[in-house]
Amino acid sequence: MGKSKVRANFDVYNLSNRSNVLNMTTRFGPQWLQPIQIMGGRLLKLSAQFDF
């Protein structure tokens, strides 16, 4: 079929399953330096791209 091609992708995020802090409160007060956002658990992503 001419110049068509398929590209497969396999991505793994946070393989070590660490809970790193991505964002924290920087205002002074009782919640100073409290985590607002932490890195999620392991994530596996499979995808494919078909070019024609």
C-alpha positions as CSV (number, residue, x, y, z in Angstrom):
1,M,0.0,0.0,0.0
2,G,2.6,2.6,-0.9
3,K,4.4,4.4,1.9
4,S,2.4,3.5,4.9
5,K,4.0,2.7,8.3
6,V,3.0,1.7,11.8
7,R,4.8,3.0,14.9
8,A,4.2,1.3,18.3
9,N,4.9,3.2,21.5
10,F,5.4,1.8,25.0
11,D,5.7,4.4,27.9
12,V,6.2,3.8,31.6
13,Y,5.9,6.6,34.1
14,N,7.0,6.6,37.8
15,L,8.5,3.1,37.5
16,S,10.0,3.3,41.0
17,N,6.5,4.2,42.4
18,R,7.9,7.2,44.5
19,S,5.6,9.8,45.8
20,N,7.6,12.9,44.9
21,V,6.0,16.3,45.8
22,L,5.2,18.3,42.7
23,N,3.6,21.3,44.3
24,M,3.5,22.6,47.9
25,T,2.0,25.5,49.9
26,T,4.6,28.4,50.2
27,R,2.5,30.8,52.3
28,F,3.5,31.1,56.0
29,G,1.0,29.7,58.4
30,P,-0.2,26.4,59.8
31,Q,-0.1,24.7,56.4
32,W,3.4,25.9,55.3
33,L,5.2,23.4,53.1
34,Q,2.3,21.0,53.0
35,P,2.1,19.0,49.8
36,I,-0.7,20.1,47.4
37,Q,0.1,17.7,44.6
38,I,2.1,14.5,44.6
39,M,3.2,12.2,41.8
40,G,0.7,9.5,41.0
41,G,1.4,5.8,41.0
42,R,2.8,3.7,38.2
43,L,1.4,4.4,34.8
44,L,1.7,2.2,31.7
45,K,0.8,3.7,28.3
46,L,0.5,1.6,25.1
47,S,-0.2,3.4,21.8
48,A,0.2,3.0,18.1
49,Q,0.4,5.5,15.2
50,F,-0.5,4.6,11.6
51,D,0.8,6.9,8.9
52,F,-0.4,6.6,5.3
